[in-house]
Amino acid sequence: MPIDQISTKIRRIARENLNFSSLRPGQEEAIRALVRGRDALVVQPTGSGKSAIYQIAGLMTTGAAVVVSPLIALQHDQIDALESIQAEAGAVNSHQRVTENRDVLEKAESGEIDFLFLAPEQLRKPETLERLKNMEIGLFAVDEAHCISEWGHDFRPDYLGLGKVIEELNHPTVVALTATASPEVRDEIVSRLHLQNPQILVSGFDRPNIHLEVHHSTSIAEKQEALLSRVRWAKTPGIIYCGTRKGCEEVQRNLTEADVSGVVYHAGLRPKERAAIQDKFMNDGAEIIVATNAFGMGIDKPDIRFVFHFDIPESLDAYYQQIGRAGRDEERSDAVLFYRPEDIGLRKFQTSRGSMIPQRVKQIAETIRSLGSNASVDAVARETGLSARQVTNTLRHLEDTGAITLSASGELELVEARDLFEASETASERSKRHKERLKARLQKMQMYADLHSCRREFLLQYFGDSFTGNCGNCDNCERAGEQFIDPSVGTRREVMADTA
């Protein structure tokens, strides 16, 4: 089909099916690429219509659209939206009964479902993968694609297996979608998903309505008081991010003592508790939510007036993703990082704890050798006492060395041409380099905190944008443009701050 005919059909579907009067920048270009069978990576802010890209492309291609999404609530929102336009959609996830999941897969296999939503964990199950192999798949969409990057701000090992899944499905057309990804993370998404000559579309990093600020403190008590002071006078609703569960609880206690109401959200709460707290905040039942980074993915509440960070995030990727949850209604919003130099040392310690250690690699390598043909992710996890997540993460590193092959469903096979223990040493060296990358990312975050020049320019250039300050809407640019009375001449003039 000629390009002009494809564009005409895209606009008609957008108008008639989705009730769009027009498409946003980048949407039509991405859909055109997918309809013509070309892989794509789309980086656009939340609320810019990324889901419309796979919805329209899915309606235009033969076969089902498989959508990998890590958020079950978001899956159901998308299903409701698709069913409202008479598209058949279903989901397979851990919140449904086994019989429900099986029924959805049977319908998908028989061609009765247009859009199939899956959590990445489901693709480790042999039954799910076999069902997918029997389907006609026209499009494979990976939402929140930054999760595939081990250097990214929301690393999830289950995403690392998606490239192998795509290959086992004979590589249908693939679209990867995310709201925030630096050039480094974009490169890894392309590599890990095995995207072939992808159309890469990046837009919308600048959020000029978000005021950027860093508040410097010399002690934890001073930082706590500064946060309380800002919260008391801030417009709500708002989010306060803390680095740990304990930190969330402590900030919440301080808020309560100051007669400021709020709720706490972190991974230590039961799923039903987290869901109830999230619903309360989303439906205006709570003005402030104090949370770890477990909160926020898929959240699209347009009127969030502030995002405060009591603890410094591990990277600019994480920071920009989190502050991007503010001001989606394009009204003035505030992003404030409360910072003291000692925070960097604490964050370094927290970050290093989560990295792969050489002893673990060797332990897993020995276990694979002893299990032989019975080796699998679950078997290794049982034998070592490690979590399936820890095992999967380590195995992906070993797979990168060529010592093992790991199927999409979790079966392991040794590659006899490689020495397993030599490979474990190589994997350990890669782990050390990983630590160095984490340090470099944290150093960028520290540079942002200590910056004297335009904060927006620093952030956007990190993500590959050519923006050049003065932005006029960050603390440094405001100080740079402050006016004062020159007593020698009795007139008002602007003085530029030192930006060295």
SVG drawing of the C-alpha trace seen along z (x, -y; Angstrom):
<svg xmlns="http://www.w3.org/2000/svg" viewBox="-18 -57 56 91">
<polyline fill="none" stroke="black" stroke-width="0.4" points="0.0,0.0 1.5,-3.4 2.5,-5.7 -0.2,-8.3 -2.9,-5.6 -1.5,-4.2 -1.5,-7.7 -5.1,-8.3 -6.2,-5.0 -4.3,-5.8 -6.1,-9.1 -9.4,-7.6 -9.0,-4.9 -7.8,-7.5 -10.8,-9.6 -13.5,-6.9 -12.2,-4.3 -10.4,-6.4 -12.2,-9.7 -9.0,-11.6 -9.3,-14.9 -5.6,-14.7 -2.5,-12.6 0.3,-13.9 3.9,-14.4 5.6,-11.0 2.5,-8.9 1.7,-8.6 5.3,-8.1 5.6,-5.2 2.4,-3.6 3.4,-3.9 6.7,-2.0 4.9,0.8 2.2,1.2 5.0,1.6 6.6,4.3 9.5,2.2 10.4,2.5 10.2,-0.7 11.4,-2.2 9.2,-5.1 10.3,-7.3 7.5,-9.8 6.2,-11.2 3.3,-9.5 0.1,-11.0 1.3,-11.6 -0.5,-8.6 2.0,-5.8 -0.8,-3.2 -2.6,-4.6 0.4,-3.6 0.1,0.1 -3.8,-0.1 -4.0,-1.7 -1.2,0.4 -2.8,3.5 -6.1,2.7 -4.3,2.3 -2.3,5.5 -3.3,9.1 -3.1,11.3 -3.2,10.5 -1.2,7.8 0.6,9.2 1.3,6.4 3.8,7.0 2.9,4.8 4.2,5.1 1.2,3.5 -2.0,5.5 -4.2,2.5 -2.9,0.8 -3.6,4.0 -7.3,3.9 -7.6,0.2 -6.3,0.8 -8.7,3.8 -11.7,1.6 -10.6,-1.1 -10.3,1.5 -13.5,3.2 -15.3,-0.2 -14.3,-0.4 -15.5,3.2 -12.0,4.7 -11.6,8.1 -9.0,8.0 -7.9,10.2 -5.1,10.6 -3.1,13.4 -1.7,12.5 -1.3,13.8 -4.4,12.1 -6.7,14.4 -7.5,18.0 -5.6,20.6 -8.8,21.5 -9.4,17.8 -5.9,17.6 -6.2,20.8 -9.5,19.7 -8.0,16.4 -5.0,18.2 -7.4,20.7 -9.3,17.8 -6.1,16.0 -4.9,19.2 -8.1,19.6 -8.0,16.0 -10.8,14.7 -8.7,12.0 -7.2,8.9 -5.1,7.7 -3.5,10.1 -1.9,8.4 0.7,10.3 3.0,9.6 6.6,10.5 6.6,13.2 3.9,15.1 6.3,15.6 8.6,17.9 5.8,20.5 6.1,23.1 2.3,23.4 2.0,19.6 4.9,19.7 3.5,22.7 0.2,21.0 1.8,17.9 3.7,20.0 0.4,21.4 -1.0,17.9 -0.8,15.5 0.9,12.5 1.0,9.3 2.5,7.0 4.6,7.5 4.5,4.5 6.8,4.0 5.4,1.3 7.7,-0.3 10.6,0.9 13.2,-0.8 12.7,2.2 14.8,4.3 17.9,2.3 20.0,3.5 21.4,0.0 17.9,-1.5 16.0,-2.9 13.5,-0.1 15.5,3.0 13.4,6.2 15.2,9.5 12.1,11.0 12.3,8.3 15.7,9.7 14.1,12.8 11.9,10.9 14.4,10.9 14.5,14.7 10.7,14.8 10.6,12.6 13.0,14.8 11.1,18.0 7.9,16.3 9.8,15.8 10.3,12.1 6.9,10.5 7.0,6.7 8.1,5.2 7.4,1.9 9.2,0.9 7.6,-2.0 8.9,-4.0 8.5,-7.5 12.1,-8.1 15.3,-6.5 18.8,-8.0 20.8,-7.2 22.6,-4.4 19.3,-2.9 17.9,-3.2 20.9,-1.3 20.4,1.5 16.7,1.8 17.5,2.2 20.1,4.8 18.3,6.8 15.0,7.0 16.9,7.8 15.2,5.0 15.9,5.1 16.8,1.7 14.3,0.0 12.6,-3.4 13.7,-5.3 11.4,-8.2 12.3,-10.3 10.3,-13.4 8.8,-15.4 11.5,-15.3 11.1,-19.0 8.4,-19.7 8.6,-23.5 5.8,-23.8 7.8,-21.8 9.9,-24.1 13.2,-22.4 15.0,-23.1 17.5,-21.6 17.4,-22.5 20.8,-22.0 21.0,-21.0 23.9,-20.4 22.1,-18.0 19.3,-15.4 17.3,-17.5 17.6,-20.6 16.5,-18.5 13.5,-17.2 12.5,-20.7 12.9,-22.0 10.7,-19.2 8.0,-19.9 8.1,-23.6 7.6,-23.1 4.9,-20.5 2.9,-22.8 2.7,-25.5 2.6,-23.3 -0.4,-22.9 -1.6,-19.3 -1.8,-16.5 1.8,-15.6 4.3,-12.7 7.3,-12.5 9.8,-9.9 12.1,-8.2 14.9,-5.7 13.8,-3.1 10.7,-1.8 12.0,-2.9 12.6,-6.4 9.0,-6.5 7.7,-5.5 9.8,-8.2 8.8,-11.0 5.1,-9.9 5.5,-10.1 7.0,-13.6 4.1,-14.7 1.6,-13.3 3.3,-15.1 3.0,-18.4 -0.7,-17.7 -0.1,-17.0 -2.1,-14.1 -0.7,-11.5 -0.5,-7.9 2.5,-5.5 3.3,-3.2 6.1,-0.7 6.7,2.9 6.6,4.1 2.9,3.7 0.5,6.5 -0.7,6.2 -4.3,5.3 -3.0,2.6 -0.9,1.1 -3.9,1.2 -6.2,-0.5 -3.6,-3.2 -3.0,-3.9 -6.7,-4.1 -7.2,-6.5 -4.5,-8.8 -5.7,-8.5 -9.3,-9.3 -8.4,-12.4 -8.9,-10.6 -5.3,-11.4 -3.5,-14.7 0.0,-13.4 1.6,-10.0 5.0,-9.1 6.5,-6.3 9.6,-4.4 10.2,-3.9 7.7,-1.0 5.0,-3.7 4.4,-5.5 4.8,-3.3 1.6,-3.7 0.3,-6.4 -1.5,-9.1 -3.0,-11.6 -2.9,-14.9 -3.1,-17.3 -0.1,-16.3 1.3,-19.6 4.6,-18.5 7.1,-15.7 9.6,-16.0 12.6,-13.7 13.7,-13.4 16.5,-11.0 18.6,-11.3 17.7,-8.8 20.2,-6.4 20.2,-8.1 19.0,-11.0 16.9,-8.4 15.0,-7.5 14.7,-11.1 13.3,-12.4 10.8,-9.5 9.5,-10.3 9.3,-14.1 7.6,-13.6 4.5,-12.4 3.9,-16.0 2.0,-18.6 0.6,-16.5 -2.3,-19.0 0.5,-21.5 -0.1,-23.7 2.7,-24.9 4.2,-22.1 7.3,-21.7 10.1,-19.2 12.4,-19.6 15.4,-17.5 16.2,-17.8 20.0,-17.1 23.0,-17.0 26.4,-15.7 26.3,-12.7 23.3,-11.3 25.6,-10.3 27.6,-7.9 24.4,-6.3 23.0,-5.9 26.3,-4.3 26.0,-1.7 22.3,-0.9 23.1,-0.6 26.1,1.7 24.1,4.1 21.9,5.0 24.6,5.8 25.7,9.3 28.5,10.7 31.2,13.1 30.3,15.7 26.8,15.9 27.9,16.5 30.2,19.3 27.5,20.9 25.0,20.9 27.6,22.2 28.4,25.1 24.7,25.8 24.1,25.9 27.0,28.4 25.6,30.7 22.0,30.6 23.0,31.4 20.0,31.9 17.6,31.1 18.9,27.5 16.3,24.8 15.7,21.5 13.3,22.9 15.6,25.9 18.7,23.7 16.6,21.4 15.6,24.3 19.1,25.7 20.8,22.4 18.1,20.8 18.2,17.7 15.1,16.0 14.1,16.8 14.8,13.1 18.4,13.3 19.0,16.5 17.5,15.1 19.6,12.0 22.8,13.9 22.0,16.4 21.5,13.7 25.1,12.5 26.3,16.1 24.3,16.3 26.1,13.2 29.4,14.9 28.2,17.8 28.5,20.4 24.8,21.3 21.7,21.0 18.5,20.0 15.2,20.6 12.4,18.1 10.5,20.6 13.5,21.0 15.3,24.2 19.1,24.2 21.6,25.9 25.4,25.8 27.5,24.9 30.2,27.5 32.6,25.4 32.9,22.9 34.4,23.5 31.6,22.7 33.9,21.5 36.0,19.4 32.7,17.9 31.7,17.2 34.9,15.2 34.0,13.3 30.5,12.7 31.9,11.5 34.1,9.0 31.1,7.7 29.4,7.3 32.3,5.2 31.9,3.0 28.2,2.8 29.1,1.4 31.3,-1.2 28.4,-2.2 26.1,-2.6 28.7,-4.8 29.0,-6.9 25.2,-7.3 25.1,-8.3 27.9,-10.8 25.7,-12.4 23.0,-12.7 25.4,-14.4 26.5,-16.8 22.9,-17.8 22.5,-18.4 25.6,-20.6 24.9,-22.4 25.2,-26.2 23.9,-26.5 20.5,-25.7 19.1,-22.5 16.8,-21.9 19.6,-22.2 21.7,-19.6 18.8,-17.1 17.7,-17.5 21.2,-17.2 21.7,-14.0 18.8,-12.6 20.2,-13.7 18.1,-16.9 19.8,-20.0 18.1,-22.4 20.2,-25.3 19.4,-27.3 18.6,-29.8 15.2,-28.1 13.8,-30.7 12.0,-28.0 14.7,-26.4 16.3,-27.8 19.6,-28.5 18.2,-30.4 16.0,-32.4 19.0,-33.3 21.0,-34.2 18.3,-36.7 17.8,-38.3 17.6,-42.1 19.0,-44.5 19.4,-48.2 22.9,-49.5 23.5,-52.2 26.1,-53.9 23.6,-54.9 20.2,-54.3 18.9,-52.1 17.7,-48.4 19.8,-46.1 20.2,-42.3 23.1,-40.4 24.1,-37.0 25.2,-34.5 28.5,-32.7 27.9,-29.5 31.5,-28.2"/>
</svg>
